Structure formats: C-alpha cells, structure tokens
Amino acid sequence: MRRNRSSEATSERAARATIHDVARLAEVSTATVSRVLSGGKPVSPEVADRVRVAAQDVGYRPNPAAQTLLRGSSRTVGVVVPDLGNPYFAEILKGVAAEAAATDHHTLVAGTEEDPEQEYRSAIELARWVDGLLLCAPRMSTPRLREVAEAARRLVLINRVLRHSAVGSVVVDYHLGVRALCEHLASLGHKRIAYLQGPTAAWSDQQRQRGFRSPEASGLTIFRVPCGSTLVDGRDAVDEALTYKPTAIICFNDHVAVGVLSRLRELGLSVPGDISVAGIDNAPMSAHTDPGLTTYAVSTVELGRQAWERFTPRVTTATTHVQGDLVIRASTAPPPHRPRR
C-alpha cells in the first residue's frame, strides 16, 4: 500500500512540476532551462547536465506546444488523404512515415472521405501546427487550394498541380498509363472499352481521360461511365457499363476493379472469358485477385520519397513526373468470338 501511495505522490509531483522548479533546483534562470531543453542556444556542458538532472528529479516534461514556439519548428508534417480505406493512399502513407521517421519527424494524418470541404478544413487546421503539409490527390477547388498554400509553411501535392511559387508537386503520368492499357487491349483485339470514371473532383481522373485521346483517334470506342474511387463504386457501376456492350473495362483504380470483378461474378460473367478488366495503381491486392488484375503499376514508395524530398530547403517547387509500368496479368485476354447478349 505504501508503495502505491508513494508512486501516486510521485506522479502528482511530476504533473505539478514547472520550469521554475527545474530552475530553482539547478540554480539557473528559466531562460537557461528553456535553452537546454529546447536545444536552443548552447550552454556549458556542466550547466546542461545540471538542468537535465534537475528536470529528471522533479519529473518535469516540457509542453510540446511551448517547445514548438521556442524552436519555431514542430518536426511534424501533416498528411491529408481523400480515403484512408484506399490501399493506394495507405501505401503512400507508409512511405512518407518511413521517410519522416528517418529524419526524426512525425506525421499527423487526416482522412476526408472524398469530401472537398472537409479536406479544406482539415488542411487549414493542420497547417496551424505542422512544419509542412502534404495533400494526396486533393479534391478541393483551386481557390481553396491557394488558401491552403498561403496558410501552410510549406505545401507539397501528390497528383495535383497548382501554379504557386511556394508549392511543389509530384504527379503520376496517368495519361501514359491509360494509353498503355488501351494499346495492350487493342493488341488483343478489343475495340469497345468502358472506362469507369473517378471522382468528379479528381485532378488525376482528368489526366487519365487525356490518355484516351490517342486510342480514340486510332479507332477504339471508349464509353465513359460515372463511377468513383471505391470498391462499392465499382460494383455499382458495372450494370450501366454493360449496357454499352464493351469487351473490356478499364477502372479508375484497382480498388474499383475489385468491385467490378465481384459484380461480374455475381452476374455469371467470366473474366477474361466474357469480358476483360484492367485497373490502375497496382495496389497490393491486385496480384491476389481471381483472376490476377492487369494494371498500370505506380511506385507508391517513389511517390512518398519524392514528396518528402520536397520538404527539404534545397529542392525547387517544380513538378516532378513519375512514370509507371504496365503489369499484365490474367484478367485481360482476347475478346470472345461471339458478342455477349
């Protein structure tokens, strides 16, 4: 019982300990304590040791917010993503967190459920507390994005470009990926392709749409079907897509493609026997679907690394373009000889 009471008393003292307690015990000023504990202007090793021992003896822990004010840095980067449930963004987050940890930084993450207004509010709030802000595929309008750029100490974008002197971007050349998928399908003999579009506010979907210009000019017929970015969106868009009698479906991303595979299975359609399906991004699950998913592979590790480098003072704010690779798996094959009814 005594030990418990002693432990509780120690905890209470630690909770009440202030910088003044440390200064009195170390026989220095509070300014000196601040310099030692914040890593500010150097003091003699003897004084620094005395302050640290005193802080440990009284159980004093600096307030993180106060430390940020003293250092002028929080050593934290905020990351905002439109969908935490999307494996693509989860993989980017892993890459960014690893890069941050390697340089003794932390990450604060906010998901916005594909809501541009929520995305804007989260970005503005995070900008108050972090050294830099990373927005993954932001959906907010350009004027809103400019407001965030003005509020943030440093702003980096993934898969979005903003003409602003203080904003850097890392973008995937999705138009090349779509073109590669179309060329692959055309080589198999496909002529009618349905494209399941991404969110209407997605800049990266606009880039994907660019990729269809050349295939359409070469004779492919592309049917654009409103969809979204989630597995459920993909499943729900299949029935409308089939009304166009396509022999292949290209999906906004692999998450959507998994939903498409599920619905086609429910309808009794074989992939790729009756219809071919392709995705974009090469999410981890894509190699394990049945059948394995043909996709345009994008290195999330490289995206995260390039984005993190944008937070270093040496890097310019120019746009970095990242190219992917076509990964052909079992979900694409020549179209059936007889058209589906």
N, C-alpha and C positions, 0 to 999 in steps of 0.2 A: 504493500500500500504506500509506504514511504517513497519507494522508487517512482511510482506512478505520479504521486504529488510533486516530487522533485522534477520529473520530466515535464509536467504541466506548467510548473512555475518557470522552468527554463524557456519553454515555448512562449509563455506570456511575456517574459522579459525581452525575448527576441523580437516579438511582434511590436513591442513598445520602443525598442532601441531606435535612436535617431542619430543623425550625423553629428549632432552636438555631443552625444555620449562618446562617440569614437574620438572626436577631437579632444575632449577632456582627458580621456584615458591615455591617448597618445601624446598629449601635451603639445598639440599643434593647433593651427586655425582650421575652421571648417573649410576654407578655400583649399588648404593643403590636402585635406581628406578628399575633397572633390577631385583634385588633380590626380591623386594616386589611384582612386577607384574608377575614374573615367578614362584613365590612360591619356590624360591631357599633358600639360607642360611637365617636363621631368623634374623630379626632386631627388635628393641624395638617396642612395640605396638604404642607408640606415634609417632615414625618416620613413621611406616607403615600407620597409619591413615593420616598423613600429605601428604604422597606420593599419596595415593588414592584420597584424596580430591583435590589435585593439578591436578592429571590426569583427574578427572571429570570436573574441572573448565576450563581446556584448551581443553577438548574434545579429549584427546589422547587415541588411541586404539593401543595396541601392534600388531606388524606384526606377523601373525600366523607362518610363516616360521622361523622368528627370534626366536619366543618362542620355537619352536621345537628344534632349535640348542642349546638354553640355557638349556632346560630341558633334552635334549637327548632323548626326547620322544614326539611323536605326539598324543598319546592317540587315535590312529586311526588304524583300521585293514582293509586291502584290501581284497575284496572277488571277485573271478573270477569264472564265471559260463559259461558253453557252450551254454546255451539257456535261455534267460530271459523270453521267452514266454512259457516255460515248467512249469506247475503248481508245479511240484515236487521241482524244484530249487527255485521257488518263496516262497514256504513254508519253505524251509531251510533258505532262506534269512531272512524271518520274525523272525524265531527262533534265528538266530545269532544276528540280530539287537536288539532284545529284551534283550538278554544276555549282549550285548555290552553296551546298554544304562543303564542297571542296575549297571554297574561299571564305569559310566561316560566316556565311549568310543564312538567313532563314527565309521561308516563303509563307505568305498568307494567301489562301486560295478562296475564291468565291465562285459559285456556280449560279447561273442566272435563268435556267430553264427556258432558253431561247426567247427571253423577254427583253427587248431592246431598252425599255425604260428601267427595268430592274438592273440591267447591265450598266447603264449610265449612272444610276445611284450608287451601285457598288463600287464602280471605278472612282467616282468623285470622293466617296468616303475613304477608300483605301489610300488615295493619293495624299490624304492629310497625314498619314502615319508612316509611309514607307519611303525608301530612297528612290525606288523606281517602280514602274507599273508595266506589266506585260499583259496585253489583251490578245487572247487567242480567237481568231476569226470573229472580231466584234461585229455585232448586228446593228448597233446604233447608227443614227444618221450622221452624215459628215459634219453638220454644225455642232452636234452633241460631242462628236469625237474631237473637234477642235477645242471645245470647252475643257475636255479631259486633258488634252495636250497642254493647255495653259495652266491647269491646276497641278499637274504632276511635275515632280522634279526631273524625271526622265520617263519617256514613254516609248515602248517598243511594241510593234504589232506583228502578229503572225497571221498570214493570209488576209492582209488588208493593206492598202497603200493610202497614205494621207500626205498631201503636199504641205509640209510644215518643216521649218528649219530645225526643229528640235526632236523630230520623230524618225526613228529608224524602223525598217520593215524587213521581214523575212517571209517570202512568198513561194509557194509551190507553183510550178508552171503546169497547172491543171489542164490548160488547153492542149498542151503537148500530150498529156496522158489520155485525154479523150480521143485525140486524133489517133494515137497508137492503138487504143481499143477498137476504134472503128476500122482501122486498117486490118487489124487481126480478124475481126468478124467478116469483113469484106473478102479477105483471102480464103475464108471458109465457105463463102458463097452466100452470105446473108445480104439482103437488100432492104429489109424493113426492120427498123430498130426503134424500140420505145425507150425514151430517156425519162427516168423518174427524177424530177427536179428537186433541188434542195430548198431550204427556207427562202422565202422571197427576199429577205433582207441580207442574205449571204453573198458577200462580195465574191467568194470563191465559186459560187454557183454561176455567176456571170462569166467567170474565167472558163469554167467547164463548157458553158454554152458557146464560147468562142471556138472551142475545138471542133464543133460540128460543121463549121462553115465550109471547110475544105472537103470533108466527106460528102456533104450535101451537093456541093458543086460537082463531085465526081459521080453522082448518080444514086447515092444512098438516100433512102427516105427516112427521116427522123421524126418521130411522133413525141412531142413533149407532153408529159403528164404531171400535173401538180402532185407533189408528194411531201417531202420534209426530210428530216435527218435521222429519224429513229427507226427501230425495228418495227414498231407498230405502224408508223407511217408507210413503210414499205409493204407490209402485209395489206394495209387498207387500199393501196393504190393499184394492186395487181388487177383487179377486175376491170377497172377502167382501161388499163393498159392493154388488156387482151382484146378489147373491142376494136382495136386498130389492126388486129391480126399480125403482130410482129413475129419474127422468127428469133429475135434476141432482145434482151432487156439490159440496158446499162443503168446502173443505180448511182445516185449521188454519192453514196459511200458504202462501205462494206456492211455497216450496221443495217442500213436499209435493205441491202441484198439478202441478209439472213432472214428478214421478214418476208421478202419475196419468195425465197426458197420454201419457207414454211407454208405460205398460202398456195403455191403451186402444187405442193404435195397434197394439201387438203383437196384440191380440185382434181387430183388424179393425173396431173401432168408430170411427165418425166423430164428431168434436167440432166443432160442436154438433149435427150432423145426427141422431145417435143419442142423445146424452146431453150435457148442458151441464156445464161445470166452472167453478168460481169459487175464488179464493184470498183471502188476507188479507195485507196489508202493502205491496203494490205494490213488490216487490223489483225492482231494475234489469232483470233478465232478463224480467220479466213482459210487457213491451211487445214482446219479440222472440221469444216462443214461437210455435208454429204450431198452432192459431191464437193470436192475442194473448189474454192472460188477463184476464178480468173479475175485479176485485179491490177490496178496501177499502184505499184509499191512506192510509198513515200517513207523516207527515214525520219521517224519522229525524234530519234536521238540527234540527228544532224540539225533538225529544226530547233530543238531545245538548245543545242550547243551554240548555233549561230545567233539565236535570240539572246542568250546570256552574254555573248561577246559584245552585244550592242550596249550593254550597261557599263562597259569599260570606257574610260575617257578617250582612249586612243582611236576608237572606231568611229568612222563617219556615220552620218544619218542616211546614207544612200540605201537603196533597196537591194537586198540580196535575193537572187533567184535560185531555188533548189529544184533540181530535176529528179524524177523518179524512174522506175524501170517497170516494164510490162512483165507480169508474172502469169504465165499460162498454166491453168490447172484444168480439172476435168469438167468444169461447169460450162465450157464452150466447146462446140463441135459443129460440123456442117449441119445446115437446116434439114428437116425431114423432107423426103421427096414429095410427099403429098401435103398440101397445106392443111392446117388444123381447121376443123369446122367449129 
